[in-house]
Structures are given as structure tokens and as C-alpha cells.
Amino acid sequence: MKNWSDAIRKRPKRKTAGESIGANVTNMLFRSGKTSAAKVFAKTAAPKNLHLYDGTAPDAVDQLASSLLAELTPAWAKWFGLKAGSELNETERAQVAPVLEKTTDVMLQNFEHSNFAVEIHQCYLDLVTAGTACLMFEEAPLGEATAFRFYAVPLREIAIEESAAGKIDTTFRCSRINLGGIRERFPECELPSSFARKCEEDPDCKIKLIEAVMPRNNNCGACGYDYTAFVWDGEFGSDAGFVLREGVFETSPFINFRWLKAPGEVYGRSPVMKALPDIKTANKVVELILKNASISVTGIWQADDDGVLNPANVRLVPGAIIPKAVGSKGLTPLEAPGKFDVSQLVLEDLRKRINHALLADRLAEINTPAMTATEVLERSAEIARILGASFGRLQSELLTPLLKRAFCILRRRGDIMNFDLDGKIVDLQYKSPLALSQARKDVGNVTEWVTQAAALGADGLAAVNMFEASKWLGRTLNVPASLIIETKPETTGAALELSPVGNGGREAGNVGIL
């Protein structure tokens, strides 16, 4: 990895690749108001004076986000694993099983000791609400308890682009950072005198930091990701743009994932978007109910303009004495113009539709004591059907990039064995409750077949390979690899060697990043 300080000092007058990227990104984001990225960065937070009366939708969003956390990436549970690839025979599978089990434990330990559970839950909230979420996955400095560090990136800070294959491979992030943050994240970088002087005069001032991660291309095709970080402030004239860091990532540090998307769109759609009409209507109904309740409590009064009664001085409190003229009616109640008895029926229907759209009524705990085994299987099949499409997208856009980046970081640091996670030698295995729900149906079919074959007698059992069936059931039900015998005792073979550790260093371009 090159020395960034020396690179910056000796940088030629001509524009570098990073400066060219910075200029292009700046033009796209801040000078072209027609681009989606510009609109994303230009928009600020939603107005804070919104009148919210109904809490059904926020509660359902929290429940759905918590359900996703429990079903996809449950904390303190083995929600993923490594398995032998398709090119290994039975003997080699038995030999690599303990190594893969240990590697999985190391990866899981780093996840548990990091802030992954906290940050991914915040991403799930963005996912359910806005349809798109961004998780920043950086490598922690050497010496910390974990090699991972995560950050849920606010959606207002990012702009994403798809490749021709529909994969999100380009990410731009625009954030504000002060001098202390710059020195912490980029300790080897020397700021121009104009930047440093302004930051020293006002330590709380924040400068616009733009980060770009794009796939790099060479003669062999895509290989890694180019990273460029630069600061931008139009007040500094010629020093308005300054490159802080350029580097290459083996895997993208930005993990962008979507709930679902329509053809031709880049950003995702969320269940909240589908339920938005009902959410707004329910909020309005509750507002009207509260207004009607206040009228019912305080009442509407009328009085004769007799010159004695002053409505501004009237206080409707116990023991109050209200003056009136002789012969005047004084204060008389005015009957409410309408009844809102039907509003509860309308509101109940709206809340049911909101909970249904946000899956709050369909993602409850499936393994309750009152349920039979058959009911559990049916409930699991229902959850798998409901989240099938979304789970497939989350698996390809969230889980797979997340685990591959974790694997690459640990392999480079030398914490795990050096082998390829390509599906041929070693492949990923998802063990989350949702993944198990999808596999329970297959398990039920196999067990039913074995039961029916046993009922046919010896001839029926002769068609069943009990040894292979037992291994398949063990793998499907996520039984630890140490409990599964891959080969029969009489089978022997040569040992399959896996290379030891990587270089023990950090990722090029990743030192001090974020």
C-alpha cells in the first residue's frame, strides 16, 4: 500500500484519476439539478411540524424490522455457515468439515463482538420505510476485539447506480465532517492551508466530504472497487476540491440492499409505500375523533349578546359564577353536529389493513407450545411464501456481499485459512430461521417418504439410502458438521490441504477509512 502523505506531496500538477472522479462526481451531484443523485443530496429531513395522531404504522414498522432481524440475522445465533463446494468428493468433505466449522465460528465471533446487530436493525428500519438501505462495512484497526465495524448510512447521504446486470455496484456518499473527523479517518493526509486555517479558527465547522466507490475494470474484467474520498467547499476557490484518499477495495464497503423494486427503477420500494394511503387516512380519522372528543368534553355554547356576558372572561370550571342580564338565557349548550360512532369501525378496518401490509399480523412467533408439529410446518411455509421474493433479494444484495466481505477481511488479516469462497471448494450456507422455514417443507417431504417406504416392508426400505438420507437431513437442519459422518468407516482418502493465513495486513485504501 502506498504512502498517502508522500503521494499527496509529490502529486503532479495534472489531474489524477481521483481528481477526475471528484470533478465528475461534483458536476453530477451539485451542478446538475436533473439527476436523481442531486435530488437525493438536496433534500433535507422531512418537516418536523407534521401532525401525527395514529401510531399503528410506526409500531408495525418496528415489529417488521425486529422480525427481519430475528428471521435473517439473529443476534447470538449461528445464522450462516460454510459448507463444502460442489467439486469436493465425500472424502474431501469429511476432511474440510472441521476447518469450515472453525472458520464459521471465527466469523460469527467477530460479528457478535462488533456493533453489527445495532446498525443492521437501523438499516432494517430504513428498508421497511423507504425500500432501500445502506450498511457501511469497514475494517476495524488492528488490536480491537473485532475486525469489523459497521455504520448505518442515512439515505439522504447516498446515491446509488446499477450495473447492466441490475447489481448495485456504484455508491456515492456526501456527508459533513469536521477537522477532528478528517484527522481521525485520514491521519496521513495533509490538508491545504486554507482548509486547515478555517478548521483551526472554527473547530466546529464542517466540510463536505464526498466518497465514491465504483467497480474498476481491466483487461480481465471487473476486479475490485476504486475508492476516492475528497472534500469540497466552494469558499476556498482553487482549493475547493481536495483528494484525501485513493485506493482499491477487494469488496465494496457499501452494502446497498432493497426490499423490492419495479422494472427500470434503481431505488427500492417498501411495504410502507403500499400502505401509505391507509396510513394517511387512519391518521386523519384519529385526528377527527380527537377533535370530536374535545367538543364532547368541553361542549359548544351559545349566549345572548346582552352586553353583560363577556365570552372572553367566561371560564367553564366547577364553582364558576357567570353573570347574565335579566331576561337573558345566558349560556346554552349547542348540540354536536354529528356522531362519530362509525369512526371506530372505519379505524379498525384501516389498522387491520396497515398491519396486514406491514406483515405485523403474519410474522408472529411460529413455535408456540400450543402448536403441533404440523402447524409449525404450515406456519413456516406461510412465512416462507410471504417473504420468499424479498428474502431472495435480501440474500443476494445483503447476506452474500456481507459474508463475502467479512471473509475477505479475516482472510487478509490471517485470522482464518486461505481458501476461495467461490462455491466450488467452499460455499456459503444460510442458517437463519427464515432459511430453515424454507427447508422444513423439504424435510417433511423426505421424512414422509421414508415413513411410507418403511410401511411397505423390506422391499420399500431397500430403495432408501439411509446413510445419505441421514446426512442430508443433518445438513438441511443445520446439525453441526462434527456430528455428521461424511464417509463410511471403511472409506479413506488423501488429505485436502488448505493454505494457511493471508498477509495479516489491512485492505489497500482501507486504513483509516470511515
Buried (B, 14 or more C-beta within 10 A) or exposed (E): EEEBEEBBEEEEEEEBEBBEBBEEBBEBBBEEEEBEBBEBBEEEEEEEEEEEBBEBBEBBBBBBBBBBBBBBBBBEEEBBBBBBBEEBEBBBBBBBBEBBBBBBEBBBBBBBBBBBBEBBBBBBBBBBBBBBBBBBBBBBEEEEEBBBBBBBBEBBBBBBBBEEEEEBBBBBBBBEBBBEBBBEBBEBBBBBEBBEEBBEEEEEBBBBBBBBBBBBEEEEEEEBBBBBBBBBBEEBEEBBBBBBBBBBBBBBBBBBBBBBBEEEEBBBBBBBBBBBEBBEBBBBBBBBBEEBEEBEEEEEEEBBEBEBBEEEEBEEEEEEEBEBEEEBEBBEEEEEEEEBEEBEEBBEEBBBBBBBBBBBEBBEEBEEEEBEEEEBBBBBBBBBEEBEEBBEBBBEBBBBBBBBBBBBBBBBBBBBBEBEBEEEBBBBBBBBBBBBBBBBBEBBEBEEBBEEBEEEEEEBEEEBEEEEBBBBBBBBEBEEBEEBBBBEEEEEEEEBEBEEBBEEEBBBBBBBBB
